[in-house]
Amino acid sequence: MNEQYPLVSICIPTYNRAGMVSKAIDSALAQTYPNTEVLVVDNASSDNIETLIATYSDKRVKFYKNTHNLGIFGNFNRCIELSHGKYIHILHSDDYIDSRFTETCVEFLERNPSVAMTFTSMVALSGETHESIGVRTHDQVFPAPEGFREILRSRNLINCPSVMVRKEVYVSMGLFSLEYPYSGDLYQWLIIARQFDIAYVSGATLFYRQGAHSVSYEQLFKTPSGYIDPIKIFIRIVNELGDDLKVYSCELNSAYRRHMRDCLFAGIARSDSMSNYSSMIFIGFALSTWSMIRPLSLSDRIKKAGNFFLICSVASAIIIPGGQYLTRKIFRWDTKSY
């Protein structure tokens, strides 16, 4: 390993993305950082990914094909197992990075040995629309367990494909849990941030391609399954915190309320596209999350009562014929964006 330029493994897990993955591979090969390996790990696809990979003569590109589908996070784990780098960046096959992304993140990690993982801002691409998300004006370190608190408090603090992690952290903390097929990354970042410093790195950008092709779209618009994982993760975190639960109650309450609202929004704005499921399933999810809220004061109790009234109101809108449509019109909710 070059001490000045430690090896970085840019891992690209892919499944039936032969028509899109070249953008990710090209951006990985175009990095200004001089010491990388680019691992393309195919999750038993049925497309012509081998033909595409054969067009790359760069020796940094290494291709592996799983004999059977390991699931999203099973394939992430396979990427980590195959990697040789000091730092690991799992870049999704439908996304890409700016040319100085790797250099910027590695320079930061080398200067800050206490930081276990970094994340960056992203530009969400949807058709002709470009939206910058999570942009901060400067680098910011979140000492443990402040990063844990901030993940619970904030929506979209960490953009999964922008994360770079020291491989030794995966060795010590373990790989991605397979219990959460849609939100295993959320649990992974939470357990890392509780034990280690994490940091936002400015000056590096992930380009995140939204659309019906993505796993995020599938879990948010086509099935309610993606809304179950956060509830399971909250329950596990509560059990793991044990006697420390009270210390994080405020942040957990914020996370519960945010997910409760997400479930209610999905029940009104997204459930129409889930033809095999009743919209009321989201009321059940919202109630489950609401029940986890631990009031810390009288005002908190009043707020929780107000949350219950909100759930009942949304349930009524779902039950009443035309209620969902009318609610979407009144509040002008965008039913297509993430």
C-alpha positions in Angstrom: 0.0 0.0 0.0 1.3 3.4 -0.9 1.6 5.3 2.4 1.2 8.7 0.7 -1.8 7.5 -1.4 -3.5 4.6 0.5 -5.6 2.3 -1.7 -9.3 3.2 -2.0 -11.8 0.6 -3.1 -14.6 2.1 -5.1 -17.2 -0.6 -5.0 -20.1 -0.6 -7.5 -22.8 -3.2 -6.6 -25.1 -3.7 -9.5 -28.2 -5.6 -10.5 -29.7 -5.5 -14.1 -28.1 -2.0 -14.6 -26.0 -2.7 -17.7 -27.6 0.3 -19.4 -26.7 2.7 -16.5 -23.6 1.4 -14.7 -21.1 2.8 -17.2 -21.6 6.3 -15.8 -20.6 5.1 -12.3 -17.6 3.2 -13.6 -16.4 6.1 -15.8 -16.7 8.5 -12.9 -14.7 6.2 -10.7 -12.0 5.8 -13.3 -11.9 9.6 -13.8 -10.9 10.3 -10.2 -7.9 12.6 -9.7 -6.8 10.4 -6.8 -4.1 8.0 -8.1 -4.5 4.8 -6.1 -7.9 3.1 -6.6 -9.5 -0.2 -7.4 -12.9 -0.2 -9.0 -14.9 -3.3 -8.0 -18.0 -4.0 -10.0 -20.0 -6.7 -8.2 -23.0 -8.0 -10.1 -25.8 -9.5 -8.1 -26.7 -12.4 -10.4 -28.2 -10.2 -13.1 -29.9 -11.4 -16.3 -28.6 -8.6 -18.5 -25.5 -8.3 -20.6 -23.2 -6.8 -17.9 -20.3 -9.0 -18.9 -20.3 -7.5 -22.4 -20.2 -4.0 -21.0 -17.3 -4.8 -18.6 -15.4 -6.4 -21.5 -15.2 -2.9 -23.1 -13.0 -1.7 -20.2 -9.3 -2.3 -20.5 -8.3 -0.4 -17.4 -6.7 -2.9 -15.0 -8.2 -1.1 -12.0 -11.6 -2.5 -13.0 -12.3 -5.8 -11.5 -15.6 -7.7 -12.1 -17.3 -10.3 -9.9 -20.6 -12.0 -10.5 -22.5 -13.6 -7.6 -23.9 -17.1 -8.3 -27.2 -16.0 -6.8 -28.8 -12.8 -5.7 -27.7 -11.8 -2.2 -30.1 -8.9 -1.8 -29.1 -5.2 -1.7 -27.0 -5.3 1.5 -25.8 -8.8 1.0 -24.2 -7.5 -2.1 -22.8 -4.5 -0.2 -21.2 -7.0 2.2 -19.8 -8.9 -0.8 -18.2 -5.7 -2.0 -16.5 -5.1 1.3 -15.3 -8.7 1.5 -13.7 -8.4 -1.9 -12.1 -5.0 -1.3 -8.4 -4.5 -0.6 -8.5 -0.8 0.2 -7.9 1.1 3.4 -11.0 3.1 2.6 -14.2 1.8 1.0 -16.7 3.8 -1.0 -19.8 1.9 -2.1 -21.1 3.8 -5.1 -24.5 2.9 -6.4 -24.6 1.7 -10.0 -27.0 4.4 -11.1 -25.1 7.3 -9.5 -21.8 9.0 -10.2 -19.2 11.3 -8.5 -17.3 14.4 -9.4 -13.6 13.9 -10.4 -12.1 15.1 -7.1 -14.5 13.2 -4.8 -12.1 10.5 -3.8 -9.2 12.8 -3.3 -11.2 15.2 -1.2 -12.6 12.5 1.1 -9.2 10.7 1.5 -7.3 13.9 2.3 -9.9 14.7 5.0 -9.7 11.2 6.5 -5.9 11.2 6.5 -5.9 14.6 8.3 -8.5 13.4 10.8 -7.6 9.8 12.1 -10.4 9.8 14.6 -13.1 10.1 11.9 -14.5 6.7 10.9 -16.6 7.7 8.0 -17.4 10.7 5.8 -20.4 11.7 3.8 -21.0 14.5 1.3 -23.8 16.6 -0.3 -25.6 15.4 -3.4 -27.2 16.7 -6.5 -30.5 14.8 -7.1 -31.2 14.4 -10.8 -34.7 13.8 -12.0 -35.4 14.4 -15.7 -34.3 18.0 -16.3 -34.5 18.9 -12.6 -31.3 19.2 -10.5 -31.6 19.8 -6.8 -28.7 20.2 -4.4 -29.3 18.4 -1.1 -27.4 18.5 2.2 -25.0 21.2 1.2 -22.9 22.7 4.0 -20.4 25.6 3.6 -17.6 23.8 5.4 -16.3 20.5 6.7 -18.0 19.4 9.9 -17.0 16.7 12.4 -19.7 15.1 14.5 -17.9 13.6 17.6 -19.4 10.4 18.9 -22.2 10.2 19.8 -23.3 13.5 18.4 -23.4 12.0 14.9 -25.8 9.4 16.3 -28.0 12.1 17.6 -27.9 14.1 14.4 -28.9 11.2 12.2 -31.9 10.7 14.4 -32.8 14.4 14.4 -32.2 15.2 10.7 -33.8 14.0 7.5 -31.3 12.8 4.8 -28.2 13.8 6.8 -26.3 11.0 5.2 -26.6 10.2 1.5 -25.7 6.5 1.4 -23.7 6.4 -1.9 -21.6 9.3 -0.8 -20.2 7.5 2.3 -16.6 6.5 2.6 -15.6 4.3 5.5 -12.3 3.0 6.9 -12.3 -0.7 6.3 -11.1 -1.4 9.8 -14.4 0.1 11.0 -16.4 -2.6 9.1 -14.0 -5.2 10.6 -14.7 -4.0 14.1 -18.4 -3.1 13.9 -19.5 -5.7 11.5 -21.0 -5.6 8.0 -24.5 -4.5 6.9 -27.3 -6.2 8.7 -29.5 -8.4 6.4 -32.5 -7.9 8.7 -33.5 -4.7 7.0 -33.6 -5.3 3.2 -34.4 -1.6 2.5 -32.9 0.4 5.3 -29.8 -1.6 6.4 -27.7 1.5 5.7 -29.6 3.6 8.2 -28.9 1.0 11.0 -25.2 0.8 9.9 -24.7 4.5 10.1 -26.4 4.7 13.5 -24.2 2.1 15.1 -21.0 3.6 13.6 -21.9 7.1 14.6 -22.7 6.1 18.2 -19.2 4.7 18.6 -17.0 6.8 16.2 -16.7 10.3 14.9 -18.3 10.9 11.5 -17.9 13.9 9.3 -19.4 15.9 6.5 -16.9 16.8 3.8 -17.5 19.8 1.6 -16.1 20.1 -1.9 -17.1 16.6 -3.0 -20.4 15.9 -4.7 -22.4 12.8 -5.4 -24.8 12.9 -8.4 -27.9 10.9 -7.5 -30.2 9.7 -10.3 -33.8 9.5 -9.2 -36.5 7.6 -11.2 -38.6 4.5 -11.5 -35.4 2.4 -12.1 -34.1 2.9 -8.5 -34.5 0.8 -5.4 -35.6 3.9 -3.5 -38.5 4.4 -5.9 -39.5 0.8 -5.5 -39.5 0.9 -1.8 -41.3 4.3 -1.5 -43.8 4.1 -4.3 -44.5 0.4 -5.2 -44.6 -1.4 -1.9 -45.1 -0.5 1.8 -42.2 -2.7 2.8 -39.7 0.2 2.9 -41.8 1.8 5.7 -41.5 -1.2 8.0 -37.7 -1.3 8.3 -37.3 2.0 10.2 -39.8 0.8 12.8 -37.8 -2.4 13.3 -34.6 -0.4 13.5 -36.1 2.0 16.1 -37.1 -1.1 18.2 -33.6 -2.6 17.9 -31.9 0.8 18.8 -34.1 1.1 21.9 -33.2 -2.4 23.0 -29.5 -1.7 22.4 -29.5 1.6 24.3 -30.8 0.0 27.5 -30.1 2.3 30.4 -29.0 5.0 28.1 -32.4 5.3 26.4 -33.4 8.4 28.4 -30.2 10.2 27.2 -31.4 10.0 23.6 -35.2 10.2 24.1 -35.5 13.7 22.6 -33.7 12.7 19.4 -35.6 9.4 19.2 -38.9 11.3 19.5 -37.9 13.5 16.6 -37.1 10.4 14.5 -40.4 8.7 15.5 -42.5 11.8 14.6 -40.7 12.2 11.3 -41.3 8.6 10.3 -44.9 8.9 11.5 -45.4 11.9 9.1 -43.7 10.0 6.3 -46.2 7.1 6.7 -49.1 9.5 6.8 -47.9 11.2 3.7 -47.4 7.9 1.9 -51.0 6.8 2.9 -52.4 9.9 1.1 -49.9 10.6 -1.7 -48.3 7.2 -2.7 -50.6 4.4 -1.7 -52.6 4.6 -5.0 -49.7 3.0 -6.8 -49.6 0.1 -4.4 -52.6 -1.8 -5.8 -52.2 -4.9 -3.7 -52.4 -3.0 -0.4 -54.9 -0.9 1.5 -53.9 2.7 2.2 -54.9 2.0 5.8 -51.7 0.0 6.2 -49.9 3.3 6.6 -52.2 4.3 9.4 -51.0 1.2 11.2 -47.4 2.1 10.6 -48.0 5.6 11.8 -49.8 4.4 15.0 -46.9 1.9 15.7 -44.4 4.7 15.4 -46.6 7.2 17.4 -46.8 4.6 20.2 -43.0 4.7 20.7 -42.9 8.4 21.5 -41.9 9.0 25.1 -43.3 12.4 26.3 -40.6 14.2 28.3 -42.9 17.0 29.6 -46.5 18.2 29.7 -46.0 20.0 26.4 -44.7 16.8 24.9 -47.9 15.0 26.1 -50.0 17.6 24.4 -47.9 17.3 21.3 -48.3 13.6 21.3 -52.1 14.0 21.6 -52.0 16.4 18.6 -50.1 13.7 16.7 -52.8 11.2 17.4 -55.4 13.7 16.1 -53.4 14.1 12.9 -53.3 10.3 12.4 -57.1 10.1 12.9 -57.6 13.0 10.4 -55.5 11.3 7.8 -57.3 8.0 8.4 -60.6 9.8 7.9 -59.4 11.3 4.6 -58.4 7.8 3.4 -61.7 6.2 4.4 -63.9 9.0 2.9 -64.4 8.5 -0.9 -62.3 11.1 -2.7 -60.6 12.2 0.5 -57.1 11.3 -0.6 -57.5 13.2 -3.9 -59.0 16.2 -2.1 -56.2 16.3 0.5 -53.5 16.1 -2.2 -55.1 19.0 -4.0 -55.6 21.2 -0.9 -52.0 20.8 0.2 -50.5 20.6 -3.3 -48.5 17.5 -2.3 -46.0 16.3 -4.9 -46.7 12.6 -5.3 -43.7 11.8 -7.5 -40.6 13.3 -5.9 -38.8 11.4 -3.2 
